[in-house]
Amino acid sequence: MSWSPVRTLEETDDILCAPGHLHEVEDIFLNGRVQKVYKHLWPSVRSFWISSIEKYADKTYIVFAEQRSTYGQVHKRVVKVAAVFRHVYNIQKGDRVGICSRNCPDYLVSFWAAQLLGAIPVLMNAWLPVEPLGHCLQRTECTVVMLDAERADLLAPAVAGGRHSTNFLVFDPCVDKDQWPGMDSFPAVVDNYQGDVTDILGMDPGIMPEDDALIIFTSGTTGMPKGVLSTQRQFLTNVPNVMIGGIRASLRKGGEYPDFKDENSQKGILIAVPLFHVTGLTSFMMLATATGLKIVLTPKWDVEEAARLIKLENVRVAGGVPSMVSDLLESSLAGYPLDGILFGGSPAPITLVPKAQEVFPTAYMMQAYGMTETNSVAVSFAGEDYAARPTSTGRATPVNEIKIVQKGRSIPPGVPGEVWLRGPNIMQCYWRDSKATEAALTNDGWLRTGDLGFLDDEGFLYIKDRIKDIIIRGGENIDSVSVENALYRDPRVLEAAAVGVPDARLGELVAAVVSIKPAFRGNVTEAALIAGARKYLPRFAVPMIIIVRDEPLEHTPSGKIVKGQLRELARRHWEARNRDGVNIVDLDNPVPDRTTSQNWLGDKPSRFPGESQACHPDQQGKRYLIPIFWLGPSFCDCSRGLRYLESALLPIFKIYDWLNNSAVRYHITHQVSLSA
């Protein structure tokens, strides 16, 4: 370790969990065993919200575009929406209320309104295709579902033609019944409500700590999405958990436990990650609401807009997935006096933390490890401990336990195995999926994370790999089997293997290696396979590179495809493309299915350029630049800008790098972004 802390780890936790502190712990009998829990935790999410309103009513709560609302103003709307839920839609304690949308103020209003009633918000990944979204809706049987306009467009055919009892409300002041049949305007329904609201706060719904609080669906790349059900206690436990990294770092340097007093100058927190992820909701939003921070909310990630808002709104805590932090380092925000930068969602590259500390010298660097099933943070650290151990994810919180397991047995420090976690923040179950629950949770409450890691002698956790071949792209968990199944939809594919390739910005990108059936060899292109996979996968799960091979893939004696060699092969190909300064197609802004569109310079439609045939070079090892096409408007118009390209028409070349008689195709476009 390269620094000398003022306090030991044990002394630090003694102060952290001292009597009277928010992090004071006690032992209770819960779920058939004795567990450590936070003694002063709020009994329900409803009581948590009301306590924050009592303390911060006049402070700004949400800033979104030109809208600015105080805690008190938002609360007034929350109560009215809760009254609409109860008196118009007859929503009672335990009923499900769905939300599927980009970030917006009414997302939070709907969330808190459901919590006032003891109803269960169901948060669905808004980037999912229609089939898995339908699965989420059918599985949870929500009484009411709130959508943004994009999701309303996506679900309109199913809503119009389906037999269901769900009420659909759109976060749009005007709803065209021809465009969105069977849906109503959320603002119009709320604004037109003239009924009673006094009973919402006057009548206690009797919510207990072990009552159900929330369902958050997983990303939908491990088969169909799974609904993670959490109780009031499990969800709220993350409020003290998310604070621990920073407090421990301060205590280790000789600082004092924070008094959480209201500051004269209100600080802000930027939430650009989606609220349907635990990072956005369970960590950032709940931390802000607990401490009276101003939430600066954005519907998508735009680094320069984020930099502008951070400066304008006194934002002192920022971060998210490592790619967002990487973007901030290269933005106009460099040098701004942030209090903290939080890394989460996927492992941060080892070079990113010291660079971030150099660019933002006043900020604590904070790393957190958890997942939807742990209600966000179970392990974390910050400051000098993080800088001294940049490949670690930190230490367990005071209420969490870590166990490293091999073949069903706990193993000593330094030896890698599967990471198991336990504590009062671990999910209750997967909603209506007992088989998946039994596979994830042991009878005595341990969560099998599926991650490969080890503990050092001081209890710091190191994650080495994903046991189940999960690829983490910008915080999105992508299961290789789902990618492979999408590729197998093409009847010409013999075998497929999906692997991750390293990326400095997003952590990992999806790659695939496929072998082609003999009858189709020489007739299947990478572009065609990517286009086919896009029909069945969320945008973030579509492969960025597919290596097409004629020969079969290598197998183990038991018949499994050997992925280690394929992962290395994909890495070499991807690095070769990057070395030549060429990027793959931006899958966050995919090429549309249509083949014509409006020209930038006139009304004449243009064909989107397809694959062009090229003669095989006479010699191996030579690189050829072959002019293939001009960038047509079908591509430009759907990419929302190619905003830094300076001309309407850009000459593009296709590079063929002939290696072992195999052509590697390169597709050129602008830098991949998180602007979904």
C-alpha positions in Angstrom: 0.0 0.0 0.0 1.4 3.4 -1.0 -0.1 5.6 1.7 -0.3 5.6 5.5 -3.8 6.0 6.8 -4.5 7.8 10.1 -7.0 5.1 11.2 -7.0 1.4 10.7 -9.9 -0.3 8.8 -11.3 -1.6 12.2 -11.0 1.9 13.8 -12.7 3.4 10.8 -15.7 1.0 11.0 -16.0 1.5 14.8 -16.6 5.2 14.2 -18.8 4.6 11.1 -21.2 2.3 13.0 -21.1 4.1 16.3 -24.3 4.5 18.4 -26.6 7.3 17.0 -25.0 7.3 13.5 -27.1 6.5 10.4 -24.7 3.5 9.9 -25.2 2.0 13.4 -26.0 -1.7 13.1 -27.9 -4.2 15.1 -28.6 -7.9 14.9 -32.2 -9.0 14.3 -33.8 -12.3 13.4 -34.8 -12.0 9.8 -35.7 -14.6 7.1 -34.9 -17.5 9.4 -31.5 -16.3 10.6 -29.7 -13.5 12.6 -28.7 -10.6 10.3 -27.0 -7.3 10.7 -29.2 -4.4 9.7 -29.1 -0.6 10.0 -30.7 0.3 13.2 -32.0 3.7 12.1 -33.2 2.8 8.6 -36.6 4.2 7.6 -39.4 1.6 7.9 -40.7 2.2 4.4 -40.0 4.1 1.2 -43.2 6.2 2.0 -41.7 7.4 5.3 -38.4 8.0 3.7 -40.0 10.4 1.2 -42.1 12.2 3.7 -39.1 12.7 6.0 -37.2 14.3 3.1 -40.1 16.6 2.3 -40.3 17.8 5.9 -36.6 18.7 5.9 -36.1 20.1 2.3 -39.5 21.4 1.2 -38.2 24.7 -0.1 -35.1 23.4 -1.7 -34.8 22.7 -5.4 -35.4 19.0 -6.1 -35.5 18.5 -9.9 -34.0 20.5 -12.7 -34.9 19.2 -16.2 -34.4 21.4 -19.3 -36.3 24.6 -18.5 -38.3 23.0 -15.6 -37.3 23.7 -12.0 -39.3 22.3 -9.0 -38.8 22.3 -5.3 -39.2 19.3 -3.1 -42.5 20.7 -1.9 -43.8 21.4 -5.4 -42.9 17.8 -6.5 -44.6 16.4 -3.4 -47.8 18.3 -4.1 -47.9 16.6 -7.6 -46.9 13.3 -6.1 -49.9 13.4 -3.8 -52.3 14.3 -6.6 -50.9 11.5 -8.8 -51.3 9.1 -5.9 -54.9 10.2 -5.6 -55.4 9.5 -9.3 -53.9 6.1 -8.9 -56.2 5.2 -6.0 -59.5 6.8 -7.0 -59.4 6.6 -10.8 -57.5 3.3 -11.2 -58.3 1.7 -7.8 -54.6 1.0 -7.1 -54.1 -0.5 -3.6 -51.2 -1.7 -1.6 -49.3 -4.4 -3.4 -50.6 -3.6 -6.9 -48.1 -3.1 -9.6 -47.5 0.3 -11.3 -45.2 0.1 -14.4 -42.9 2.8 -15.7 -41.0 2.4 -19.0 -39.5 5.7 -20.1 -36.4 7.9 -20.5 -35.6 10.1 -17.5 -38.1 12.8 -17.0 -39.6 14.5 -13.9 -42.9 12.6 -14.1 -40.9 9.3 -13.9 -40.0 10.3 -10.4 -43.4 11.6 -9.6 -45.0 8.3 -10.6 -42.4 6.4 -8.6 -43.1 8.3 -5.4 -46.8 8.3 -5.9 -46.8 4.5 -6.0 -44.7 4.4 -2.9 -47.2 6.6 -1.0 -49.9 3.9 -1.6 -47.7 0.9 -0.8 -48.0 -0.1 -4.5 -45.0 -1.7 -6.2 -43.3 0.4 -9.0 -42.2 -1.9 -11.9 -39.3 -0.4 -13.7 -38.6 -1.8 -17.2 -35.6 -1.2 -19.4 -36.7 1.3 -21.9 -34.2 0.1 -24.5 -35.7 -3.4 -24.8 -37.4 -4.5 -28.1 -41.1 -5.1 -28.1 -41.0 -8.8 -27.4 -39.2 -8.7 -24.0 -41.1 -5.6 -23.1 -44.3 -7.6 -23.6 -42.9 -10.3 -21.5 -42.3 -7.8 -18.6 -45.9 -6.5 -18.9 -47.4 -9.9 -19.0 -45.3 -11.2 -16.1 -46.2 -8.4 -13.7 -49.8 -7.6 -14.7 -49.5 -3.9 -13.9 -52.7 -2.0 -13.3 -51.3 1.2 -14.8 -48.2 1.6 -17.0 -46.5 5.0 -17.8 -44.7 5.4 -21.1 -42.7 8.0 -22.9 -43.6 8.8 -26.5 -41.0 6.4 -27.9 -42.2 3.5 -25.9 -45.8 4.4 -26.8 -44.9 4.2 -30.5 -43.2 0.8 -29.9 -46.1 -0.8 -27.9 -49.0 0.9 -29.8 -49.8 -2.1 -32.1 -49.7 -4.6 -29.2 -51.9 -2.4 -27.0 -54.4 -1.8 -29.7 -54.7 -5.5 -30.7 -54.3 -7.1 -27.3 -56.7 -8.2 -24.6 -55.6 -6.8 -21.3 -56.8 -4.9 -18.3 -53.8 -2.6 -18.1 -54.2 1.2 -18.4 -51.5 2.9 -20.4 -50.6 6.6 -19.8 -48.1 8.5 -21.9 -45.9 11.3 -20.5 -47.1 13.6 -23.2 -49.6 16.4 -22.9 -51.4 15.5 -26.1 -52.2 11.9 -27.1 -53.5 11.2 -30.6 -55.9 8.3 -30.3 -55.1 7.3 -33.9 -51.4 7.2 -33.2 -51.7 5.6 -29.7 -55.0 3.8 -29.5 -56.0 2.6 -26.1 -53.6 5.1 -24.3 -54.3 8.4 -22.4 -52.2 11.4 -21.6 -50.7 11.2 -18.2 -50.5 15.1 -17.7 -54.1 15.5 -19.0 -55.5 12.8 -16.6 -53.6 14.3 -13.6 -54.5 17.9 -14.4 -58.2 17.1 -15.0 -58.5 15.2 -11.7 -60.7 17.2 -9.3 -61.3 14.6 -6.7 -60.1 14.2 -3.1 -56.4 14.1 -2.2 -56.5 14.4 1.6 -56.8 10.7 2.3 -53.4 10.0 0.6 -51.5 11.4 3.6 -54.2 11.0 6.1 -54.6 7.3 5.8 -51.6 5.0 6.7 -51.5 2.1 4.3 -49.6 0.1 7.0 -46.3 -0.6 5.1 -43.9 -2.8 7.0 -40.1 -3.1 6.4 -40.5 -6.6 4.9 -43.3 -5.6 2.5 -42.6 -5.6 -1.2 -41.3 -2.2 -2.5 -40.0 -2.5 -6.0 -39.5 -4.6 -9.1 -36.6 -3.7 -11.4 -36.2 -5.8 -14.5 -32.8 -6.9 -15.7 -31.5 -5.8 -19.1 -33.0 -8.7 -21.0 -29.8 -10.1 -22.4 -29.7 -13.2 -20.1 -32.7 -14.7 -21.9 -35.9 -12.9 -21.1 -35.6 -10.1 -18.6 -36.1 -11.1 -14.9 -38.0 -9.0 -12.4 -35.9 -8.4 -9.3 -38.3 -8.0 -6.4 -37.1 -6.2 -3.3 -38.6 -5.4 0.1 -38.7 -2.0 1.7 -35.7 -2.8 3.9 -33.7 -4.3 1.0 -34.3 -1.3 -1.2 -33.7 1.3 1.5 -30.5 -0.4 2.8 -28.7 1.1 -0.2 -29.1 4.6 1.1 -26.5 4.2 3.8 -24.6 1.7 1.7 -23.9 4.2 -1.1 -22.5 6.7 1.4 -20.0 4.3 2.9 -17.1 4.6 0.4 -16.7 8.4 0.8 -17.2 8.4 4.6 -14.7 5.6 5.1 -12.2 7.4 2.9 -12.6 10.6 5.0 -12.3 8.7 8.3 -9.2 6.9 7.1 -7.5 10.3 6.6 -8.5 11.4 10.1 -11.8 13.2 9.3 -15.0 13.0 11.3 -18.3 11.3 10.7 -20.5 13.7 8.7 -23.3 15.6 10.6 -25.6 15.7 7.5 -26.5 19.3 8.4 -28.4 21.3 5.7 -25.9 23.5 3.8 -26.7 27.1 2.8 -25.5 26.6 -0.8 -27.4 23.6 -2.2 -25.2 21.2 -4.1 -26.4 19.2 -7.1 -26.0 15.7 -8.5 -26.2 14.9 -12.2 -28.3 11.9 -13.1 -27.7 11.0 -16.8 -27.8 7.3 -16.3 -31.3 5.8 -16.7 -33.6 5.6 -13.7 -34.5 2.1 -14.6 -31.0 1.1 -13.5 -30.0 0.7 -9.9 -27.2 3.2 -10.4 -29.6 5.9 -11.5 -32.5 5.2 -9.1 -31.3 3.2 -6.1 -27.9 5.0 -5.7 -28.0 8.5 -7.3 -31.6 9.4 -6.9 -32.1 8.0 -3.4 -28.8 9.6 -2.2 -29.9 12.9 -3.5 -33.3 12.7 -1.9 -31.9 11.6 1.5 -29.4 14.5 1.7 -31.4 17.3 0.1 -29.3 17.5 -3.1 -30.7 19.0 -6.3 -31.2 16.4 -9.0 -30.1 17.6 -12.4 -31.9 15.2 -14.6 -31.1 14.5 -18.3 -32.9 12.2 -20.7 -29.7 10.9 -22.3 -25.9 11.3 -22.1 -24.4 14.3 -23.8 -21.0 15.1 -22.4 -20.9 18.8 -23.2 -24.4 19.4 -22.0 -23.5 17.5 -18.9 -20.5 19.8 -18.4 -22.6 22.9 -18.9 -25.2 21.7 -16.3 -22.5 20.7 -13.8 -21.1 24.2 -13.9 -24.4 26.0 -13.9 -26.2 24.0 -11.2 -23.3 23.5 -8.7 -23.2 19.8 -9.3 -20.5 18.3 -7.0 -21.0 14.5 -7.6 -20.9 13.0 -11.0 -20.0 9.8 -12.7 -21.7 6.5 -13.8 -20.3 3.9 -16.0 -16.5 4.4 -16.8 -17.2 5.6 -20.3 -19.1 8.6 -19.0 -16.2 9.4 -16.7 -13.8 9.1 -19.6 -16.0 11.5 -21.6 -15.9 14.1 -18.8 -12.0 13.9 -18.7 -11.9 15.1 -22.3 -14.7 17.7 -21.9 -14.7 21.4 -21.1 -15.3 20.4 -17.5 -11.7 19.5 -16.9 -10.4 21.1 -13.7 -13.9 21.8 -12.2 -13.9 21.3 -8.3 -16.0 18.2 -8.0 -16.4 16.6 -4.6 -16.7 13.0 -5.9 -16.7 10.9 -9.0 -18.5 7.5 -8.7 -17.5 4.6 -10.9 -20.1 1.8 -11.3 -21.9 -0.4 -13.7 -18.7 -2.1 -15.1 -15.0 -2.3 -14.1 -13.1 0.9 -14.6 -9.9 0.6 -16.8 -6.8 0.7 -14.6 -5.6 3.8 -16.3 -8.8 5.8 -15.9 -8.7 6.4 -12.1 -5.3 8.1 -11.9 -6.2 10.2 -15.0 -9.5 11.2 -13.4 -7.7 12.2 -10.2 -5.3 14.3 -12.2 -8.0 16.1 -14.1 -10.3 16.5 -11.0 -7.9 16.8 -8.1 -10.5 17.9 -5.5 -12.7 14.8 -6.1 -12.8 11.6 -4.3 -12.6 8.6 -6.7 -15.3 6.1 -5.6 -15.7 2.6 -6.9 -18.8 0.5 -6.1 -19.6 -3.1 -6.8 -23.1 -4.6 -6.9 -25.9 -5.4 -9.2 -29.7 -5.2 -9.5 -30.0 -8.2 -7.2 -28.1 -6.4 -4.4 -30.0 -3.2 -4.8 -26.8 -1.5 -6.1 -23.9 -1.2 -3.6 -22.6 -4.1 -1.6 -18.9 -3.4 -1.9 -17.2 -0.1 -2.2 -14.3 2.2 -1.4 -12.8 5.6 -2.3 -9.9 8.0 -2.0 -6.4 6.7 -1.2 -7.5 3.1 -0.6 -8.9 3.1 -4.1 -5.8 4.7 -5.6 -3.6 2.2 -3.8 -5.6 -0.8 -5.1 -6.9 0.3 -8.5 -7.8 -3.2 -9.6 -10.0 -3.8 -6.5 -13.7 -3.0 -6.1 -13.4 -2.3 -2.4 -14.6 -3.8 0.9 -18.0 -5.0 2.0 -20.4 -2.6 3.7 -21.0 -3.1 7.4 -24.2 -5.1 6.7 -22.8 -7.2 3.8 -20.7 -10.4 3.8 -18.5 -11.7 1.0 -17.6 -15.4 0.5 -15.5 -16.8 -2.3 -16.6 -20.3 -3.2 -15.1 -23.2 -5.2 -17.1 -26.4 -5.7 -19.5 -25.5 -2.9 -16.8 -24.7 -0.3 -15.5 -21.4 1.0 -11.9 -20.8 0.1 -9.1 -18.6 1.7 -7.9 -15.2 0.6 -5.9 -15.0 -2.6 -7.6 -17.9 -4.2 -10.1 -17.1 -7.0 -13.6 -18.5 -7.0 -17.2 -17.5 -7.5 -18.2 -14.3 -5.5 -21.1 -14.9 -3.1 -22.8 -12.0 -1.3 -25.2 -11.9 1.6 -27.0 -9.1 3.5 -30.3 -7.3 4.1 -30.0 -5.6 0.7 -30.1 -8.9 -1.3 -33.3 -9.3 -3.4 -36.3 -11.2 -2.2 -36.6 -13.2 -5.4 -37.1 -13.0 -9.1 -40.8 -12.1 -9.6 -42.8 -15.2 -10.4 -39.7 -17.2 -11.4 -38.9 -19.7 -8.7 -36.5 -21.7 -10.9 -34.3 -18.7 -11.5 -34.5 -17.7 -7.9 -33.4 -21.1 -6.7 -30.4 -20.9 -9.1 -29.4 -17.5 -7.7 -30.1 -17.7 -4.0 -29.0 -20.4 -1.4 -31.3 -21.4 1.4 -29.3 -19.4 3.9 -29.4 -16.2 1.9 -26.2 -16.2 -0.2 -26.4 -14.7 -3.7 -24.4 -16.5 -6.3 -23.1 -13.6 -8.4 -21.6 -15.6 -11.2 -18.5 -13.4 -11.0 -15.0 -14.8 -10.5 -12.9 -13.0 -7.9 -10.9 -13.2 -4.8 -10.3 -11.5 -1.4 -7.0 -10.2 -0.1 -5.9 -10.5 3.5 -7.6 -7.2 4.4 -11.0 -8.1 2.9 -10.7 -6.1 -0.4 -12.5 -7.8 -3.2 -11.0 -8.2 -6.7 -13.1 -9.2 -9.7 -11.3 -11.2 -12.3 -13.9 -12.3 -14.8 -17.5 -13.3 -15.4 -18.1 -16.9 -15.0 -21.1 -17.0 -17.2 -19.4 -15.1 -20.1 -21.4 -12.0 -19.4 -20.1 -9.0 -21.5 -20.5 -5.6 -19.7 -20.8 -2.8 -22.3 -21.1 0.6 -20.7 -22.9 -0.8 -17.7 -25.3 -3.1 -19.6 -24.9 -6.8 -18.8 -25.0 -8.8 -22.1 -25.3 -12.6 -22.0 -23.3 -14.3 -24.8 -26.0 -17.0 -25.2 -28.6 -14.4 -26.2 -26.2 -12.9 -28.8 -25.5 -16.3 -30.1 -29.1 -17.2 -30.4 -29.8 -14.1 -32.4 -27.0 -15.1 -34.8 -28.4 -18.6 -35.1 -31.6 -17.0 -36.4 -29.7 -16.8 -39.7 -30.1 -20.3 -41.2 -26.7 -20.0 -42.9 -24.8 -19.9 -39.6 -23.3 -23.2 -38.5 -21.9 -22.1 -35.1 -21.6 -18.9 -33.2 -19.6 -17.7 -30.2 -20.1 -14.3 -28.6 -17.2 -12.8 -26.6 -16.2 -9.4 -25.2 -13.4 -7.3 -26.6 -11.7 -4.6 -24.4 -12.7 -1.0 -25.0 -11.2 2.0 -23.2 -14.5 3.9 -23.2 -17.2 1.4 -22.7 -15.2 -1.3 -20.8 -16.2 -4.0 -23.3 -17.8 -4.4 -26.7 -19.7 -7.3 -28.1 -17.8 -9.4 -30.7 -18.7 -12.7 -32.3 -17.0 -15.4 -34.3 -19.2 -17.5 -36.6 -18.7 -20.4 -38.9 -20.8 -20.8 -42.0 -22.6 -23.9 -43.3 -20.8 -25.3 -46.4 -23.5 -24.5 -48.8 -23.3 -20.8 -48.0 -19.6 -20.3 -47.6 -18.4 -17.2 -49.4 -21.9 -15.7 -49.5 -22.4 -14.4 -46.0 -21.1 -11.0 -45.0 -20.4 -9.4 -41.6 -22.8 -6.6 -42.4 -25.7 -9.0 -43.1 -25.1 -10.9 -39.9 -25.1 -7.6 -37.9 -28.3 -6.4 -39.6 -30.0 -9.7 -38.8 -28.9 -9.7 -35.1 -30.2 -6.2 -34.7 -33.8 -7.5 -35.2 -33.6 -9.7 -32.1 -31.3 -7.9 -29.7 -31.3 -4.6 -27.7 -29.1 -2.1 -29.4 -26.3 -2.4 -26.8 -26.1 -6.2 -27.3 -25.6 -6.2 -31.1 -22.1 -7.2 -32.0 -19.7 -4.5 -33.1 -17.5 -7.0 -35.0 -18.3 -10.4 -36.4 -15.5 -12.6 -37.8 -16.8 -14.9 -40.4 -15.0 -18.2 -40.8 -15.5 -21.2 -43.1 -13.9 -23.8 -40.8 -15.8 -25.2 -37.8 -15.0 -23.8 -34.4 -12.9 -25.7 -31.9 -14.7 -27.7 -29.2 -13.8 -29.2 -25.8 -14.1 -32.9 -25.3 -17.6 -32.4 -23.8 -18.7 -30.6 -27.0 -18.5 -26.9 -25.8 -17.0 -24.3 -28.0 -13.6 -23.2 -26.8 -14.0 -19.4 -26.3 -10.6 -18.6 -24.9 -8.9 -18.7 -28.3 -11.9 -17.0 -30.0 -11.8 -14.1 -27.5 -8.1 -13.6 -28.3 -8.8 -13.8 -32.0 -11.6 -11.2 -31.7 -9.3 -8.9 -29.6 -6.6 -9.0 -32.3 -9.0 -8.2 -35.1 -10.6 -5.4 -33.1 -7.3 -3.9 -32.1 -6.2 -4.0 -35.8 -9.2 -2.0 -36.8 -8.6 0.6 -34.1 -4.9 0.8 -35.0 -5.9 1.7 -38.5 -8.1 4.5 -37.2 -11.4 2.8 -38.3 -14.5 2.5 -36.2 -17.4 0.1 -36.6 -21.0 1.1 -37.2 -22.6 3.0 -34.3 -25.1 0.5 -33.0 -26.7 3.1 -30.7 -27.9 4.8 -33.9 -28.4 1.8 -36.2 -29.0 1.9 -40.0 -32.8 1.8 -40.5 -34.4 -0.9 -42.6 -35.6 1.6 -45.2 -33.5 1.9 -48.3 -34.3 5.5 -49.2 -34.6 8.8 -47.4 -34.6 12.5 -47.9 -31.3 13.8 -49.3 -29.6 16.5 -47.3 -29.2 18.7 -50.4 -32.5 18.1 -52.2 -35.5 15.9 -52.7 -33.9 13.1 -54.7 -33.9 9.9 -52.7 -30.7 7.9 -52.5 -30.0 4.2 -52.2 -28.2 3.1 -49.1 -24.9 1.6 -50.3 -24.7 -2.2 -49.9 -21.8 -4.5 -49.9 -19.6 -4.3 -53.0 -17.7 -7.2 -54.5 -13.9 -6.8 -54.7 -11.3 -9.0 -56.3 -9.0 -11.0 -54.1 -5.5 -9.5 -54.1 -2.9 -11.5 -55.7 -0.7 -11.6 -52.7 -1.4 -12.1 -49.0 -0.2 -9.6 -46.4 -0.9 -6.5 -48.7 -3.4 -3.9 -47.7 -5.6 -2.3 -50.3 -7.7 0.9 -50.2 -10.6 0.3 -52.5 -13.1 3.2 -53.0 -16.5 1.7 -52.6 -19.2 4.3 -52.1 -20.2 7.8 -51.0 -21.9 8.1 -47.6 -25.6 8.3 -48.5 -28.3 10.2 -46.7 -30.1 7.1 -45.5 -27.1 6.6 -43.2 -26.6 10.2 -42.3 -30.1 11.1 -41.5 -30.6 8.2 -39.1 -27.3 8.8 -37.2 -28.7 12.0 -35.8 -26.0 14.2 -36.9 -22.7 12.7 -37.7 -22.5 16.1 -36.2 -18.8 16.7 -36.5 -18.5 15.6 -40.2 -18.1 18.8 -42.2 -19.5 17.9 -45.5 -22.8 16.5 -46.6 -21.2 13.8 -48.7 -18.1 12.1 -47.4 -15.9 9.7 -49.5 -15.6 6.4 -47.7 -13.2 3.6 -48.4 -13.4 0.0 -47.5 -10.2 -1.5 -46.3 -9.4 -5.2 -47.0 -6.7 -6.7 -44.8 -6.0 -10.1 -46.2 -4.9 -12.5 -43.5 -4.7 -16.2 -44.1 -6.8 -15.8 -47.3 -9.7 -14.3 -45.1 -11.0 -10.8 -45.8 -11.7 -8.6 -42.8 -14.3 -6.0 -43.5 -14.2 -2.5 -42.0 -17.1 -0.2 -41.7 -16.5 3.5 -41.0 -18.6 5.8 -38.9 -18.5 8.3 -36.1 -17.5 7.6 -32.5 -19.8 5.3 -30.5 -21.7 7.2 -27.9 -24.3 6.5 -25.1 -26.9 8.8 -26.8 -29.5 6.1 -27.2 
